[in-house]
Amino acid sequence: MDMHRPRAARACSAGRQTGQVLPLALVLLLAVAATLLYMFNTGQLVQEKLRLTNTADAVAYSAGVFEARMLNYDAYANRAIVANQIAIGQAVGLASWVKYMGSSAATIGPYLHLIPGVGTALAQSMEQFEAAMDTLTPALAGAVARHDAAIQALALSQQFLHGPGDAAALASRLALMQRVAQENDPQAVVDPLPLDDDFAGFTRAHATRDDRRRMGTLVQDSREAFLRSRNWDFGLVVLCHGIELRKRGSTELIDLVDGWKSMDTLSAHHHRVRRWRCRRSEQPIGYGTGASDDALADQAYTYAGSRRANPRASARADSPAGLARGFVPTTVGGGALPAFRDLSERALAQDDPTTRLTIRVTKSAAAQRFSGGASSVRPAGRLQLFGGALAGGYSAAISSVEVFFARPDAGNTLHPGRTELGSLFNPYWQARLAPVSAAARAQAQLRQGDAQLP
């Protein structure tokens, strides 16, 4: 009988302990639920942040590439303007040379009849040559008109691309950024006003006379030998006796801005002693001029010494008879240099001209898949502490891009040891992502209510 009592006592004690682990289990279940919810929210928020960050980088880089392509287009357009200007100079120079050859043939032709046997045939050949020269000048005038039209179109395209105060460029860039953001994340929104942007004012239209001389100097220096000088001498003068032929001529860009004019002259200079002094007389043989505009002030130009060496022939070239027949170009700009796009003074003052852009992309909490947003998982009660509330009710990401000038051959193989400065005459502009500045980051935090960015 005594042995059964302990059993009853133990059974009674076990019955009183039943259900004591339930409160602990409930606490553990609440902790596990909170942990799972926290892990879920953390994973979703990290995923949303990565997507938003990648979207911001894509938007910034696309905007940088857009700016670099605009600058490269300006460079290509400027180079095309220079090339077309040289082409106009070639056409004007050829017109002058053609007139000079034709007038030379007309001057020499009558004397060829004096040659026995072949004189008449040679004279007829010179007449045909003169007629052939005259047929070339209308074609050269048409070439001047076409190249001038191309120059005007290129200059207008630069103005249209940028717009007043770069308004057109900035509007196109914003549209591009918004499209890139939508393609990466349809719920992402690009701030219309960047955090940091100095593209407006990085370039400007060079429209004044002094501004355009910068390109004019480049055009003038790019002339080939035919445009620079067409000089030669032939003959022998001994002790102030003899005959010397002097050919002079060149093609000039008047005042580096206004347009092209060319002159070619050929004269025979007879040297002889008269009244105990050496005298020289000039007999013009050939002469000709050509111009892209008929109102060019070229008094200061000698055309490779033509006006000094052959004054009488130069005077005939300057007369209406000296202009190549049929060479009356009908142009919009008269072959003059138009306004063009180049870096502003602020950009040219930099040792390494660069332009920066910092953009901000946001996404509302309601569009994000976490418990506090678009997710169907909604915490209640005490679990609302783990809802992942966002500052300002949205997430934000910022990214910076830098547009810079760099040659493809970093070592500058054409000119070793020399560095090419940034300009809008070479299309070497590129884009790269850059660190966000402290000022831009602080500005972004202020936009989000002076809170740390997620």
VENJO-V629889 format. One record per backbone hydrogen bond with DSSP energy under -1.0 kcal/mol. CO is the residue of the C=O (numbers start at 1). NH is the residue of the N-H. If there is no record, write none. Layout:
co=CO nh=NH
co=CO nh=NH
//
This chain:
co=4 nh=8
co=5 nh=9
co=6 nh=10
co=7 nh=11
co=8 nh=12
co=9 nh=13
co=10 nh=14
co=11 nh=15
co=12 nh=16
co=17 nh=20
co=21 nh=25
co=22 nh=26
co=23 nh=27
co=24 nh=28
co=25 nh=29
co=26 nh=30
co=27 nh=31
co=28 nh=32
co=29 nh=33
co=30 nh=34
co=31 nh=35
co=32 nh=36
co=33 nh=37
co=34 nh=38
co=35 nh=39
co=36 nh=40
co=37 nh=41
co=38 nh=42
co=39 nh=43
co=40 nh=44
co=41 nh=45
co=42 nh=46
co=43 nh=47
co=44 nh=48
co=45 nh=49
co=46 nh=50
co=47 nh=51
co=48 nh=52
co=49 nh=53
co=50 nh=54
co=51 nh=55
co=52 nh=56
co=53 nh=57
co=54 nh=58
co=55 nh=59
co=56 nh=60
co=57 nh=61
co=58 nh=62
co=59 nh=63
co=60 nh=64
co=61 nh=65
co=62 nh=66
co=63 nh=67
co=64 nh=68
co=65 nh=69
co=66 nh=70
co=67 nh=71
co=68 nh=72
co=69 nh=73
co=70 nh=74
co=71 nh=75
co=72 nh=76
co=73 nh=77
co=74 nh=78
co=75 nh=79
co=76 nh=80
co=77 nh=81
co=78 nh=82
co=79 nh=83
co=80 nh=84
co=81 nh=85
co=82 nh=86
co=83 nh=87
co=84 nh=88
co=85 nh=89
co=86 nh=90
co=87 nh=91
co=88 nh=92
co=89 nh=93
co=90 nh=94
co=91 nh=95
co=92 nh=96
co=93 nh=97
co=94 nh=98
co=95 nh=99
co=96 nh=100
co=97 nh=101
co=98 nh=102
co=99 nh=103
co=100 nh=104
co=101 nh=105
co=102 nh=106
co=103 nh=107
co=104 nh=108
co=105 nh=109
co=109 nh=112
co=111 nh=114
co=112 nh=115
co=115 nh=119
co=116 nh=118
co=118 nh=122
co=119 nh=123
co=120 nh=124
co=121 nh=125
co=122 nh=126
co=123 nh=127
co=124 nh=128
co=125 nh=129
co=126 nh=130
co=127 nh=131
co=128 nh=132
co=129 nh=133
co=130 nh=134
co=131 nh=135
co=136 nh=140
co=137 nh=141
co=138 nh=142
co=139 nh=143
co=140 nh=144
co=141 nh=145
co=142 nh=146
co=143 nh=147
co=144 nh=148
co=145 nh=149
co=146 nh=150
co=147 nh=151
co=148 nh=152
co=149 nh=153
co=150 nh=154
co=151 nh=155
co=152 nh=156
co=153 nh=157
co=154 nh=158
co=155 nh=159
co=156 nh=160
co=157 nh=161
co=158 nh=162
co=159 nh=163
co=162 nh=168
co=162 nh=169
co=163 nh=166
co=164 nh=167
co=166 nh=170
co=167 nh=171
co=168 nh=172
co=169 nh=173
co=170 nh=174
co=171 nh=175
co=172 nh=176
co=173 nh=177
co=174 nh=178
co=175 nh=179
co=176 nh=180
co=177 nh=181
co=178 nh=182
co=179 nh=183
co=180 nh=184
co=181 nh=185
co=185 nh=188
co=189 nh=362
co=196 nh=358
co=199 nh=202
co=202 nh=344
co=204 nh=342
co=205 nh=207
co=206 nh=340
co=208 nh=212
co=209 nh=213
co=211 nh=214
co=212 nh=216
co=213 nh=217
co=214 nh=218
co=215 nh=219
co=216 nh=220
co=217 nh=221
co=218 nh=222
co=220 nh=223
co=224 nh=228
co=225 nh=229
co=227 nh=251
co=232 nh=247
co=234 nh=245
co=241 nh=238
co=242 nh=271
co=243 nh=236
co=244 nh=269
co=245 nh=234
co=246 nh=267
co=247 nh=232
co=248 nh=265
co=249 nh=230
co=250 nh=263
co=252 nh=261
co=253 nh=256
co=254 nh=257
co=254 nh=258
co=257 nh=337
co=259 nh=254
co=260 nh=292
co=261 nh=252
co=262 nh=290
co=263 nh=250
co=264 nh=288
co=265 nh=248
co=266 nh=285
co=266 nh=286
co=267 nh=246
co=268 nh=283
co=269 nh=244
co=270 nh=281
co=271 nh=242
co=272 nh=279
co=274 nh=277
co=277 nh=274
co=279 nh=272
co=281 nh=270
co=283 nh=268
co=286 nh=266
co=288 nh=264
co=289 nh=324
co=290 nh=262
co=296 nh=298
co=298 nh=301
co=302 nh=306
co=302 nh=307
co=303 nh=306
co=305 nh=309
co=306 nh=310
co=310 nh=314
co=311 nh=315
co=312 nh=316
co=313 nh=317
co=314 nh=318
co=319 nh=322
co=322 nh=289
co=324 nh=327
co=326 nh=328
co=333 nh=336
co=340 nh=206
co=342 nh=204
co=344 nh=348
co=345 nh=349
co=347 nh=350
co=355 nh=403
co=356 nh=198
co=357 nh=401
co=358 nh=195
co=358 nh=196
co=359 nh=399
co=360 nh=191
co=361 nh=397
co=362 nh=189
co=363 nh=395
co=364 nh=367
co=365 nh=368
co=368 nh=370
co=368 nh=374
co=370 nh=373
co=370 nh=375
co=380 nh=383
co=381 nh=384
co=382 nh=385
co=383 nh=386
co=384 nh=387
co=390 nh=393
co=391 nh=394
co=393 nh=365
co=395 nh=363
co=397 nh=361
co=399 nh=359
co=400 nh=434
co=401 nh=357
co=402 nh=432
co=403 nh=355
co=404 nh=430
co=408 nh=410
co=409 nh=412
co=415 nh=418
co=426 nh=428
co=428 nh=406
co=430 nh=404
co=432 nh=402
co=437 nh=441
co=438 nh=442
co=439 nh=443
co=440 nh=444
co=441 nh=445
co=442 nh=446
co=443 nh=447
co=445 nh=450
co=445 nh=451
co=446 nh=449
//
